[in-house]
Amino acid sequence: INQASNPIVSLAKGLNLLNYFKQSEYSENVDIFLRKNGESDTWDYILKLLSLLQNSWKQLDSEFPPFLIDENNLFHSLFDTFILDVEEYKLKYKNGSNSYSGLKDRPLLKNKKKLIVLNWNFISNKLYEGLVFDFYNNSGINNVSKFKNFIDYKNLIANKVTEKSLFEKILPKYFKGKNKVLKFDDNIKQGFPDAYFRSGKYIFLFEIKDAYFSAAAVNSFSHIKIKEEIDKKYNTKKKGTGQIIKHLEKLTQSPFENKSYRELKIKTRNLIIYPIIIYTSSIFQSPGFNKYLIEEFENKVNKNENNLNNSFGQIKNLTFMSLSFLINNLSNADKFDFKDIIDNFHNKIKEIEKKHNKTNNLDLLHKSNNNFEYFSKKYLSKKNVDSSKPVFKEIVETLKL
């Protein structure tokens, strides 16, 4: 319930989602969805949501309670779809609302001419995370035969929207220059990583997974079930860590380029590999998740029957990175040195772990479990990279919104 989303990142992802469907064979479903919300344009829908959030920020410094909205001043048509019907809620969730799903769906409660905001994060989530569900339920797309199952619809978004329309447009902003190679999985060559970048002897292998974290695992409060959920999404033979192991095995034989190692004048034993997994759900940035996957990946490398450790100059530790990090820093993409940022991340963790082993200080243990974004923000501030620099213009131009 306390997972706050970045409204600018969510806005970009929400616009990108609606734009994809508007330009596809499901354009009519976008029109149906907008009509139900009293809008005729995707920008109007998203920006009215943003205006509502902006209104809440203004109220924080006023005498007016920040959880109340004056219904007369704002957007009736849009709010009608967000207002909770108490009797309907009782019937639908009489056995309990799983992961607050009922409140996430309708996060406003009407009280005379005032609207009570049940949770501001749930309003913010309507910009993207909630929008994925709202569009499925309120656009008629759930009546399309191939989307009768929500998972099939979500898989389309993961592949066509998150990977192709978002990730593949953003990454070239960070990786460019002469004598550098950036390639994406175009489904022509089997076993190709989602993205491959090489600069000299340095190779970056990317796998992106647009996966949700199971509400049942979150609500279980069980270490075992939470670990099983991480494994299911990012740590199997076919997903996440296992996929990167297969890419490494492939690289021992030949490069992911149209030339052989001999033609590229590269020896495999000199290559330095940076394995990277990109996640999209904010729950995966929770403390300890990255460290667990780093250890699991290292175990897979060490136990690999193809002796991967001796096949290359070095296989770096796994980096578990949020897609939001790439969106947030688009304004500074030309100043980024991913090699240095990733090296700093792993070096800092080792440094803190070493201190913890000497002192047994619990604060150091907690700090060493922080995510990639935590360490990178500190690193970038030391390098005088302004992470607060406005990014909206770059997002609109990069994603062609």
N, C-alpha and C positions, 0 to 999 in steps of 0.2 A: 504493500500500500504506500510505502514511502519512496518508491523508485521514481525520482523526478526525471522528466525528459527535458532535453534542451529544445526550447520552442523553435529556434531558428533551424536546427537540424531536422526536427520533426516536420516543420513547414516545408522544407525542401523535399523531404522524402514523400510527404503527402501530395504535393503538387506533381512530383514525378510519377507517383502511382496513378493519379487521375489522368495525367497527360498520356501515360502509356495506354490506358484503356480507351481514352478518347480517340487516339490515333489507330486503334485496332478494330477488329471486327465487332468489339463490344461497345462501340461508341454510344449506341442507343441506351445501354445500361447506365452509362454516365449521366445521360440526360434524365433518365427516370430518377436516379439518385438525387440529382440536383433539384428536380421539381419537387420531390418529397420534402426537401429541406428549404423550399421557397427561393431557390437561386437558379440562375440561368448560366452561370459561368464558374469554372473551377477556382479561379483567382478570388472571386467574390466570396465563395464558400470558405476557403482557407483563411483569407484575410479578416473575415468577420470573426472567426474563431480567435485569431491573433489579437484582434481589437478587444475581445472579451478578456483575454489574459492581460493585455495592457491596462485595461480598466481596473483589474484586480491589483496590479502593481501600484497604480496611483492611489488606490484606497488604503494602502498600507500606511501612508503618511497622513491620512485624514481621520476625522472622528467617526466616519461611517464604517461599520464593521466590515472587514474584508471578505467575510463569507456570505454577504448579502448582495443581491443585485436588484436594482430598481427595474422592474419589468417594463415600465413605461418608456425608459430611455434606450432600450436595446432591441434586439432583433427577434420579434415574436416568432416568425416562421421557422427560423433555425432552432430556437429554444423548444418549440413544441415537441421536437423529436428527442430532446434531452431530459424532459420533465418526467419524473418518476410517478407512476400511478400506484399508489400504496396497495389498493385492493388487488390489482393485477400482480403486483410483486409478491403479495402473500400467497396467492395461488401458485405462481410459478416456482417460488423458492421456499415452499413450506418446509422442505427438508434441509434447508440451508443453502446459502449462495456460495458456490465453489469459487474461491479466490476473488470474492467481491464482484463476480461477473455481472450481477444485476445492477450494482451501483456504477460499475464501469460503463455499462450500456446507457444508463440514465442517471447522470450525476447531479441533477438539479431537483429540488423539492419545492413545490409551490406553496406559499403561505400568504394568502390575500394578494396584495400587489407586489409582493417581494418574492424573489427566488433565493432559496438557500443553497449555497454551493456545498455539496457533501464532501467533496475533495477536489482541490484545485488541480492536483496531478492528473485526475481522471479527465478533467476538461482539457488539459495540455495534451494528454494522450490521444484525444480526438483528432489531433493534427496528423497523426500517422498510425500508431499502434492500434488505437481504437477504430480508426478509419478503415483499416484492413477488414475488421469484422463488420463494421457498419455498412461498408460497400457490399460485402457478401450478402448481408441480410436484407438490405433495403434497395438494391438496384435491380433485382430480378435475375442476377447472374447465377444465383443458386438454383435456378430452374433450368439452366443450360445443362444438358445431359452429362457432359464431361466434368461438370463442377458440382454434381449432386453431393459429392464428398468434399468437405471443406479442405481436406489435406491436398486434394488435386488442385484446387484453386490456389492454396498457399504455395504449392510447388511451382506453379506458373509464375507467381510473384517472385519467388526466390531466384528462379532462373532468368526470366525475361526482364523483370523490373530491377531487382536488387543487384544481380550480377551484371547483366548486359547493359541496362539503361543507367545504372548508377556507378557501380564499381569500375566498369571498363571506361567510363568517361572521366572519372576522377584520377585514376592512377597515372595516366600520361602526364598530368600536371606536375607530378613529383619525379617521374623518371623520364628525363629527356636529355638530349645532348648528342654530340658526335660520337661515333664508334660505340654506341650503346644499343642494346637490343631489347625491345619490349614486345612480348607476344602474349596473346590471350587464347584461351581454349575456344576454338571455332568448331568443335565437334567433328573435325575432319580426321585428326590424328588421335587414335585411342590412347587413353592414359596420360593426356596432356594436362599439366596443372592449370588451375583457373587463371593464373598469370605467371609469366616467366620473365625475369629481367636479368640481363648480364652486362656488367661493366668490367672489361678486362677479365681478371680471374675470379671476380666476385659474382656469385649467382644468387638471386633471390627467388624463392619458390613460394607462391601464394596459393592458399586454398581458402575460399570464402564460404561460410555456411550461414544461411539466413534461417536460424533455428530458434524456436521458442523454448523456454524452460518450462517443463511440466508443472502446472499448478498443484497437482497431487504431490509432486516431490517437494515443492516449496512448503506446502502445508503439513508435510509429514514430520518436519523437524528431525528427520533421520539422516545421520551422516551417511549411512549405507545407501539410502535411496537417492540422496543428492549426488553422491559419487556415481551411482549407476546411471543417473540422468546425464551427467557430464560425459561419461563413457559412451553412452548411447548416441549422443550428438557429435562428439569430437574425438573419440578415442576407440575406434574399432579398426578392423582390417581394411574396411572399405571407406571409412570416413575419417577426416581430420588427420591424426597422427599416422594412421595406417596408410592413408593416401600418399603422404609425403615420403614415407619409407619406400613405397613403390616408385615414386618419382626419382628418388636417390638411386635405387637399383637400376632404373632405366639410364640415368646419367653415367653410371659406370660403363655402360656399353656405347652410348652415343648421345650427342647433345640434342636439346629440343630446338634445334635450328636446322636449316636446310643444307648445312655443311658438316663434314666430319670434323673430329677434333684435330686431325692432321691438317685439314684445310684451314681451320681456324688458328692453327699454330698454338694449340693449347694442350697441356698435359693434364690428365684428370687428377694426378697426385698433387697438382699445384692449386686446384680449385678450392675456393672457400665458399661454403654454402650457408645461406641464411634462410631457414625454414620459417614461414609465417602463416598463421591461421587467423583469418578475419572473422569476427563474430558481430552480430547485429543487435541482440537483445541485451539491455542494460544489466540484467541479472547476472550475466556471465562475467561482468567486471567485479563481481564480489571478491573480497580478499581470499586468497588461497587457491582460487581456481587456476590461475596462471601457473603457480608453482607446481600444482598437482600435474598439469599437462606437460610442463617442462620435464619433470621427473619421469613421467610415463614415456615420453618421446625418447629420452635418453636411454631408458631401459630397452626400448625397441631397437635402437641403433646398436647398443652394446651386444644384444642377443641375436642380431641379424646374422643369418648363416652365410651371407655374402661378404662378411667382414667389411662393412661400410666404413668403419672408422679409419681403416688403412687404405681406402680407395681414393680418398681426397686429401687435400692439404689440411682441411678442417671442416667439420660440420658444427656449426654454431648451435647453441641452445635454441629451442623453439621459442618464438615470440607470439604471444596471444594478444591480438590487437583489435580494438573496436573500429568498425567502419565510421562511426561518428567522429573519431579522432582525425581521420582523413578529411572528412567534410569540414570539421571545425577549423582546420589549419590551411584551407585552400588559399587564403590570402597570403600565406607565407611559403607556399609550395616551392617557389624558386630558391628559397634560402635553406631548404631542408637537405640534410645529409643523412639518409636513413641508416647508412652503415654506422655512423658515429652515434646516432640516437639509440640504435639497438644495442651496440656495444656498451654504451653508457648504462643502459637498463640492466643488462646482465652483470656488468661489473659492480654496480651499486648493490644489487642483491647479494652477490658473493661477499662484498665488503661488510655489509650489515650482518650477514649470517656468521661471518668470522668473528665479529665483535660479540654477537650473541653467544657463540660457543665459549668465548672466554669469560663472559660476565653473567650468562644465564638471565639477562634482562628481558622481561616479558614484552616491554615496549618495542625492543629491537626485533623480537620474534614477529610481532604484529606488523611492524614496518616492512620487514622482508617479504611479507605476504601481499603487499600492495600491488596494484595492477600496473601495466605498462604505461597507461596515461598519467598516473600519479608521478612516476619517475621522469617521464618525458616532459611534463609541464615544468618541473623544476629545472631540468636540463636546458630547455628552450629559454626560460627566463634568464638563466646565467649567460646564454649566448645572445641576449638582447633581442630575441625574437618575440614580438608583441602578440601573445596569444589572444588578446582581447580585441585585436584589429577587426573591424567589421568585415564579415565574410559573405553577406547576402548577395552583393553584386556578382562576386566570383561564382557563387552557386548557380545563380540564374543564367550566367553566360556559359558556364561549363556544362550544365545539364540542358541548355537550350530551352529554358522554361518560358 
